[in-house]
Amino acid sequence: MMYKLAVNQEEGVFKVAVGIFEYSLFELIFELIEKKTKTMTRISKLMI
């Protein structure tokens, strides 16, 4: 019984870690896209 509980806890911690990782990865990608679009608009404004 105790073993099963420990496994479940580890699984929960793992899921939380993966969730945080995915969230920060998403934030990073979003930031990169935002910066890219800002530079793109800046470049296009220079072109015009």
C-alpha positions, 0 to 999 in steps of 0.5 A: 500500500505504501509503495503504491502511494509513493509511486502515485506521489512521484507521478504527481510530482513528475506531472507538475514538473512537466506542466511547469516545463511545458508552460515555460517553454510556451512562454519562451516560444511566445516571447520569441514570436512576439520579438520576431513580429516586432522586428518584422514590423520595424523592418517593414516600416523602414522599407516603406 
